[in-house]
Amino acid sequence: MGIIVRDLGELKGIIEKEKKAGKKVVFGNGCFDIVHVGHVRYLKGAKELGDILIVAVNDDSSVTGLGKRKEVVTPAAERAEIVSAIDCVDYVILFGESTVENLLSTLKPHIHAKGTDYTEGSVPERDIVLSYGGKVAIVGDPKDHSTRDIIRTIKNLKEK
């Protein structure tokens, strides 16, 4: 079970110790509002790239700020708890920014893993990762699953 870390400075200290111990650190992120099989496959794929998996979970304001939805289904603290319970996840941190650039610049993971809705060239934080010598990797299954689709399916069931 992963550990939820509430303070970026604390997580930085933990990750620096893990790196000194020779561990390869992988970083993933997302909203994880309704966790589905695509999320699990993404996280498993990310973990396969290294020893330690950090997952940054968007807080409620950054989920709605992305413009994909007007409100969240699952509150941030609960989403962090759910993600931390996935076996392959080592550390979880909530974040409120629109991107994970600050987290990447601070933690400097070896690998920044993104889902298959990206290419290595289209990852928004690619330049930051490359600037400190990190790598970008695309992991998970094809983007055949989405929270938006699940919400739509539930609404359609409700209407029948």
C-alpha positions as a printed NumPy array, in Angstrom:
array([[  0.   ,   0.   ,   0.   ],
       [  1.333,   3.416,  -0.967],
       [  1.951,   6.276,   1.407],
       [  0.084,   9.554,   0.994],
       [  2.533,  12.424,   1.475],
       [  0.964,  15.817,   2.054],
       [  4.078,  18.002,   1.811],
       [  6.228,  18.314,  -1.315],
       [  9.355,  19.06 ,   0.723],
       [  8.838,  15.866,   2.712],
       [  8.334,  13.847,  -0.476],
       [ 11.483,  15.374,  -1.967],
       [ 13.481,  14.161,   1.042],
       [ 12.007,  10.671,   0.765],
       [ 12.746,  10.475,  -2.969],
       [ 16.317,  11.729,  -2.532],
       [ 16.921,   8.876,  -0.054],
       [ 15.381,   6.366,  -2.472],
       [ 17.651,   7.605,  -5.275],
       [ 20.737,   7.417,  -3.025],
       [ 19.766,   3.821,  -2.318],
       [ 19.992,   3.172,  -6.077],
       [ 16.258,   3.08 ,  -6.744],
       [ 14.865,   4.168, -10.107],
       [ 11.98 ,   6.602,  -9.572],
       [  8.962,   6.799, -11.878],
       [  6.359,   9.55 , -11.752],
       [  2.769,   9.377, -12.989],
       [ -0.193,  11.673, -12.59 ],
       [ -3.889,  12.087, -13.236],
       [ -7.321,  12.905, -11.874],
       [ -8.376,   9.315, -11.075],
       [-11.929,  10.539, -10.416],
       [-13.552,   7.183, -11.11 ],
       [-10.781,   4.601, -11.098],
       [-11.117,   2.11 , -13.956],
       [ -9.061,  -0.62 , -15.624],
       [ -7.265,   1.889, -17.869],
       [ -5.91 ,   3.627, -14.762],
       [ -4.734,   0.338, -13.266],
       [ -2.996,  -0.702, -16.49 ],
       [ -1.325,   2.723, -16.746],
       [ -0.052,   2.546, -13.164],
       [  1.176,  -1.046, -13.56 ],
       [  2.963,  -0.089, -16.779],
       [  4.582,   2.869, -15.045],
       [  5.768,   0.743, -12.115],
       [  7.36 ,  -1.758, -14.499],
       [  9.777,   1.002, -15.56 ],
       [ 11.366,   1.395, -12.14 ],
       [ 11.466,   0.637,  -8.447],
       [  9.472,   3.489,  -6.917],
       [  6.214,   4.88 ,  -8.302],
       [  5.038,   8.333,  -7.272],
       [  1.518,   9.279,  -8.34 ],
       [  0.386,  12.897,  -8.298],
       [ -3.39 ,  13.212,  -8.042],
       [ -5.153,  16.412,  -9.125],
       [ -6.989,  18.103,  -6.27 ],
       [-10.655,  19.024,  -6.767],
       [-10.033,  22.566,  -8.008],
       [ -7.489,  21.445, -10.59 ],
       [ -9.871,  18.752, -11.903],
       [-12.608,  21.296, -12.527],
       [-10.03 ,  23.851, -13.671],
       [ -8.99 ,  21.532, -16.501],
       [-12.397,  22.227, -18.03 ],
       [-13.293,  18.599, -18.612],
       [-15.967,  18.578, -15.89 ],
       [-17.871,  21.072, -13.769],
       [-17.485,  18.989, -10.61 ],
       [-15.702,  15.93 ,  -9.297],
       [-17.383,  12.648,  -8.448],
       [-14.937,  11.516,  -5.775],
       [-13.302,  14.055,  -3.425],
       [ -9.523,  14.441,  -3.704],
       [ -8.662,  12.898,  -0.328],
       [-10.66 ,   9.789,  -1.214],
       [ -9.086,   9.586,  -4.68 ],
       [ -5.632,   9.753,  -3.083],
       [ -6.594,   6.971,  -0.675],
       [ -7.908,   4.787,  -3.502],
       [ -4.793,   5.306,  -5.642],
       [ -2.517,   4.62 ,  -2.658],
       [ -4.274,   1.273,  -2.157],
       [ -3.205,   0.032,  -5.604],
       [ -0.311,  -2.383,  -5.032],
       [  2.127,  -0.89 ,  -7.519],
       [  1.888,   2.65 ,  -6.074],
       [  4.516,   3.686,  -3.517],
       [  3.766,   7.375,  -2.87 ],
       [  0.815,   9.649,  -3.6  ],
       [  0.706,  13.431,  -3.435],
       [ -2.179,  15.786,  -4.211],
       [ -1.477,  18.846,  -6.343],
       [ -3.479,  21.904,  -7.313],
       [ -1.567,  23.34 , -10.244],
       [ -2.727,  22.965, -13.837],
       [  0.409,  20.94 , -14.684],
       [  2.897,  18.783, -12.776],
       [  5.881,  20.891, -13.868],
       [  6.665,  22.065, -10.315],
       [  6.486,  18.514,  -8.969],
       [  8.777,  17.223, -11.714],
       [ 11.274,  20.073, -11.236],
       [ 11.347,  19.451,  -7.487],
       [ 11.393,  15.636,  -7.427],
       [ 13.343,  15.002, -10.661],
       [ 12.144,  11.43 , -11.199],
       [ 14.128,   9.287, -13.602],
       [ 11.019,   8.659, -15.717],
       [  7.812,  10.61 , -16.267],
       [  5.187,   8.086, -17.395],
       [  2.126,   9.223, -19.339],
       [ -0.804,   7.29 , -20.79 ],
       [ -1.318,   6.295, -24.38 ],
       [ -3.382,   9.383, -25.139],
       [  0.05 ,  11.052, -25.454],
       [  3.139,  10.46 , -27.549],
       [  6.629,  11.102, -26.19 ],
       [  6.685,  14.298, -28.222],
       [  3.29 ,  15.572, -27.048],
       [  3.81 ,  15.247, -23.284],
       [  3.36 ,  18.828, -21.973],
       [  6.135,  18.519, -19.392],
       [  8.604,  16.853, -21.776],
       [ 11.066,  19.771, -21.879],
       [ 11.239,  19.997, -18.086],
       [ 11.912,  16.265, -17.769],
       [ 14.618,  16.344, -20.426],
       [ 16.197,  19.47 , -18.856],
       [ 17.245,  17.55 , -15.736],
       [ 18.219,  14.377, -17.619],
       [ 14.993,  12.432, -17.12 ],
       [ 13.097,  10.395, -19.685],
       [  9.489,  10.387, -20.838],
       [  7.709,   7.068, -21.37 ],
       [  4.272,   6.156, -22.683],
       [  2.623,   3.271, -20.842],
       [ -0.707,   1.513, -20.444],
       [ -3.255,   0.129, -22.819],
       [ -4.921,   2.01 , -25.681],
       [ -7.137,   4.851, -24.459],
       [-10.346,   2.78 , -24.652],
       [-11.507,   3.699, -21.146],
       [-12.383,   7.077, -19.701],
       [-14.134,   8.539, -16.704],
       [-16.202,  10.655, -19.077],
       [-17.483,   7.517, -20.832],
       [-18.329,   5.866, -17.51 ],
       [-20.281,   8.943, -16.386],
       [-22.123,   9.   , -19.726],
       [-23.006,   5.3  , -19.377],
       [-24.332,   5.827, -15.843],
       [-26.451,   8.787, -16.978],
       [-27.85 ,   6.706, -19.842],
       [-28.743,   3.858, -17.473],
       [-30.455,   6.302, -15.143],
       [-32.582,   7.646, -17.996],
       [-33.842,   4.184, -19.059]])
